[in-house]
Amino acid sequence: MTFGSFSADGREYILHRWDTPRPWINYLTNGRYCALISQTGGGYSFVESSGYNRITRGYPPLAVLEDRPGRYLYIKDAESGEYWSPTWQPVQRPLERYRCRHGMGYTNFSSASAGIAADLTFFVPVDRDCEVWMARLTNESGRTRRIQVFTYVELSLGSYAWDIEETSFANLFNTTSFEDGVIFATKRYWPVVQRLGKPNLAWAYQAFMGGSLPITGYDTFRESFLGVYGSLDRPRAVQQGQCGNSAGMGQDAAGVLQGEVELLPGASLDFVVVLGAAPDKAAGREIVRQLCVPGAAERELQKVKDFWDHYLGKLWVSTPDPDFDLSVNIWNKYQAWITYNWARMD
């Protein structure tokens, strides 16, 4: 069974199906910030250390068997109530068309459902502790549509092991807020520092999420978004069409931004979502501001592509075997760089 193939230039692996036997992962990283992303949007993010500075959550058994959680978008037709995910997960509604392109430092999704086409590109800028989600929604239905968009990530905020082993207790130290269109989240207690003889210090980062889409609602508490008996494939806020605007302390943290737009027939909407970690709120807010300037995300993506063009082009071989050339000239180099930086993520 064929799940994908290489692009003509060999620099992308194109997946034609979302239901691969196991998650098909790409590493989006600048050597400091790292975002793992699968062919369905699964994966997690961290800065410097996957063990001590985890930003978003990953459950090992679920990551392998269910490819959850991850970085997700929910798209909802506000009139019909239909909703879906352009990366298939987590709603798992069959898509009318789907392509996932794992490239050098970026992953792109192209899909369509209910007459709405989505084009999503995820990447990590070369010099910032964040990831960028570039999105374009296009109305192919021939009639005006009112579309709601919800982002979703689960926030781990520091020590990976503590978050997994003592989730309820660790959540008590979460602090979240929504300020000037940006979600902020941190932990008031970071148990890792006990090894340094400095107990009871807070996590050194502020996780942040912001974007260019006008915000009509938000949630920073997982329960508020999903609901008591809700789940990732049927979150209460998406079903009801409105987030709870939750924020505060002591709860399981999430990053949810809600926006709404009217799309005329044939019209497109471009927007950007920025997720990352910064030393303080001011630094995080500034990163969001810079990357939401029109054209800024596209320029940053081009810098990523230029980096990999330069890196791959230092040595190029040509042999009678095209498959050998593809491996040696592109993917072996890419893999070597990734594993050199992150082979033993702690």
Buried (B, 14 or more C-beta within 10 A) or exposed (E): EEBBEBEEEBBBBBBEBBEBEEBBBBBBBBEBBBBBBBBBBBBBBBBBBBBBBBBBBBBEEEBEEBBBBBBBBBBBBBEEEBBBBBBBBBBBEEBEEBBBBBBBBBBBBBBBBBBBBBBBBBBBBBEBBBBBBBBBBBBBBEEEBEBBBBBBBBBBBBBBBBBBEEEEEBBEBBBBBBEEBBBBBBBBBBBBBEEEEEEEBBBBBBBBBBBBBEBBBBBBBBBBBBBEEBEBBBBBBBBEBBBBBBBEEEBBBBBBBBBBBEBEEEEEBBBBBBBBBBEEBEBBBEBBBBBBEEEBBEEBBEBBBEBBEEBBEEEEEEEEEEEEBBBBBBBEBBEEBBEEBBEEEE
